[in-house]
Amino acid sequence: MAELVLKDVSVAYGAIVAVQSASLTCSSGEIIAVLGPNGAGKSSLARATIGTTPLRSGDIVLDGSSLRGVPTHQRVKRGLALVPEGRLVIASLTTQDNLELGGMGKRRGRDLKTGVASVYDLFPRLYERRDVASGLLSGGEQQMLAIGRALMSDPKVLVLDEPSLGLAPIVIDLVFEKITELAELGLAVLVVEQNARASLEIASTVHLMRGGRISRTADTDDLTIDALSNLYTGVE
């Protein structure tokens, strides 16, 4: 069982505090959503989790061990992976090459081939586009590739930053369906999103961020989309 715990995490860029005292827990088989409008601090929280943005204070703990001061590549080796906002696939490389690059450091030989095959099983469309430069893929295909590349590191905890950004509704449905499948396979999944409606359909718990703080935490069974919309706009 994997468990990611954020304890009173704060992130600042100089004098600007982006995240203040945020705490949450995400365990194997769970989908936890961090929701909020643009500028709420969600992406800063995601980047701090993987280590590309340093903590001002607080701690990030994976399976009982602190990650404070641990560089990003070591966090990946320990089982943490991030699907970044904007996908950030390497446009000049093919789909296949992007996937193999994602497995470097964790997979070799037959295990690398097995990992790629597993991604193609999850996203058959990527197999069809395996020899195409990723810069020529559609937005939805690039999002599938970004998720597949993260999975190539064989993570225990998967953090997704705005996975629905810029996608058509039908593609959002497909991506979120696959996220649910990954949780059912035992991954701990943390989704950072603006899309409240799609997130409510798959997450068990939501944390609402406003102004860098988690202002409310609730089970999704206790929230309707209308109630969540009211919270977005500050109406209690």
Sequence and secondary structure as in RCSB ss.txt:
>XXXX:A:sequence
MAELVLKDVSVAYGAIVAVQSASLTCSSGEIIAVLGPNGAGKSSLARATIGTTPLRSGDIVLDGSSLRGVPTHQR
VKRGLALVPEGRLVIASLTTQDNLELGGMGKRRGRDLKTGVASVYDLFPRLYERRDVASGLLSGGEQQMLAIGRA
LMSDPKVLVLDEPSLGLAPIVIDLVFEKITELAELGLAVLVVEQNARASLEIASTVHLMRGGRISRTADTDDLTI
DALSNLYTGVE
>XXXX:A:secstr
  EEEEEEEEEEETTEEEEEEEEEEEETT EEEEE  TTSSHHHHHHHHHTSS  SEEEEEETTEE TT  HHHH
HHHTEEEE TT    TTSBHHHHHHHHHTTT  HHHHHHHHHHHHHH HHHHHTTTSBGGGS HHHHHHHHHHHH
HTT  SEEEEESTTTT  HHHHHHHHHHHHHHHHTT EEEEEES HHHHHHH SEEEEEETTEEEEEEEGGG  H
HHHHHHHTT  
